Structures are given as structure tokens and as C-alpha cells.
Amino acid sequence: MTTFPNKTTVSAPMANKQTGRLGLNIFLVILLALTILSIPADGIHIVGGILLMLGSVIHLILHRRWLQSVILEPPKNVTPVLIRQRRLFWGMFLSGSLCGLSGLIMLPIAFDPHAFLLLHCCGTPIHILSGLTFLGLNIYHLILHRNWFAARLGFARK
């Protein structure tokens, strides 16, 4: 049994699972920051974006039970918190998907000098707007989970 600073007690396998999820969350936040701060056509941005998409899929798989409860909850049990969770999920899912797909579409022409104008007039605005929306929603998501992060990192909130 492991007891976290917020007095939550979990079994050893559950503590390992929670620590793994925390590690994945921290990795995704660092990866998101590196991807956004890098030059769009460089290797860091491209590899970071692809790893971010893969990490997001893993994150969704790890939270599949929660997602099922939020998405499939019958209408009579809908609360304001559930509405906020649904809006946040769909906003993150749609903006992240649009950013990832627009990045993948632009990938083959990113290094072609003749396609530079096409890339910047058509693909880039969609990629930038969806990426910034995804970033903003991720920051909001982290703020909502600040107590969970603090507990897992050993910082008890008083």
C-alpha cells in the first residue's frame, strides 16, 4: 500500500499505474512545449508532433474507462461538471486531431521549396490555430488537475 500526501491510499500496482500516468502526462507537456517552441520545419517540431500524437493516443487508451463514462453517460445524469468535461474533451480531441492531421498533410511538402507558398497560405493557418487552441485547452486541463499532480509529486496542498 502506498499513501500519497493527500491521504489517498492505493495498492502498489495502482500506485505504479498512477506514477506511469503522471510520467506520461509530464512527458506530453514537455513534448508539447518543445514542439511549439521549435522551428516548424525542423526535425524537433516534426518528430515532437508525431510523438505527441502517439502519446495522446496512449493517454486516451489509459483513460478509456473515464472517457466511456463521460461520453456515454445517459442524459438524465448530466451535471455541470460532466458538461464541462465533455466540452473540454471534444475541444481537445478536435483541435488536437485537426492540428495533427494538418501537420501530417503538410509533412510531404514541408521540405519542397516549390510548395512553400501552398504550405503557408493553406496549411499553416489551420495548423497554427488548431495548435494554439489545443495548447490553451491543455493548459486549462492541467490547471483542473493541479491537485492530482501535486499529490503525485509529493506536494500536499493545505
N, C-alpha and C positions, 0 to 999 in steps of 0.2 A: 504494500500500500504506500502511496505517495501522497503527502499533504502539501498543497500549494499555499502560498502566503494568504490567499483569500479564504482559507479554511476549507477549501474543496479537497475532498479525499477521493482518490481514484486508485484502481488496481494498477499494478506495474505495467501490464500490457496496454492499458488505456493511457497511462502516463507517457509511455513510449510513443503511442499513436498521436497524442496531443503535441508532444515535442516535435515529432515529424511534421505535423501540420504547421506548427509555428516556424520551423525551419523553412518549409516551402513558402510560407507567407513572406518571411523576411527575404528569401531569395527572389521572389517575384517583385517585391518592392524595389530592391536594389537593381534588378534587371530592368524594370520599368524606368527608373531614374537614368541608368546608363544608356538605355535605348533612346530616351528623349533628349538627353544632353549630347549625344554623338551627332556627327555629321550624317545626314540622311543616306548618302550614297556610299558610306564607308562600311567596312566589314562588321564593325561593332554594332551598328544600327540594324543591319540585315540579320546577323546571327542572333543578336539580342531580341529582335522582333519574332524570329522563328522560335527561339527558346521560350519567349513569353507566351506565345500561342500554345506550345506544348505544355508548359507549366500551368496555364489556365485550364486546359483540358484535364490535367491530373487533379488540379484543385476542385474542379466540378465533380470529378469521379469520387474524390474523398468526401465530398459533402452531398452526395447523391440523396441520402435519406432526408436531409434537411430540405434540399431542393424539391423533392417529391412532396413533402408536407406543405411547403409554401405554395408550390404551383398547383397542386391537386386538392387543396383544401376546399371543402364544399362552401358555396356562397353564404350559407346561414351562419358559419363560424368565422366570418371575416371580421377582423378587428383593425383599428387604425394602424397598429404595428405591422400586421400582416400586409396591409395595403402598401405601407412604406417599403417593406421587404420586397414585395412583388415589383414595385416600381424601380427600386434600386437594382434588383436582379435583371429585369428586362432592359433597363438603361445600360447597365454594364455589359450584358450579353450582346445587345445590338450594336453599341458603339465599339466594343472590342472586336466583334466579328467584322464589322464594316472596316475598321482600321486594318485588321489582319488581312482581310480579303483584298482590300485596295493595295496594300503593300505587296501581296503576292502577285497581283495583276501587274504592278509596276516593276517587279523584280527583273523580268527578262529585258526590259528596255532601260533599266536604270544605268547601264554602262554603255549604251549606244548613243554616241554624240548626235546622231541624226534624229533621235527620238526625244531629245531634250525638251523641245517646245511642247510636244504632245504630253510628255510626263508632267511638266509644270503647269500647263493650262487645264488639264483634265483630271489627272490623278492626284496631284499634290493637295489641292484644297480639300477634297473629300478625306484624304488620309490625315491631314493636319487637324481638321475639325473633329473628326471621329476620334482621333488620338487624344486631343485635348479634352474632349468630353469624357473619354474613358479614364484619363488621368484624374480629372475632377471628381468623378464618381468613385474612383479608387481611394482618393484622399478622404472623401466622406465616409466610405466603407471602413477605412482604418480608424477614423475618429469614433465611429459607432462601436468598434471593437477594442477601444483603448484599454478598458478594464481587463479584458481577456488577455491581451498582450502583456499588460503589466503583471498579471498574476502568473503567467507562464514564464516571464523573465525574472520573477522573484521580487518584484516591486509591489508591495501591498499598498493599495490606496486607502487612506484614512478618512 
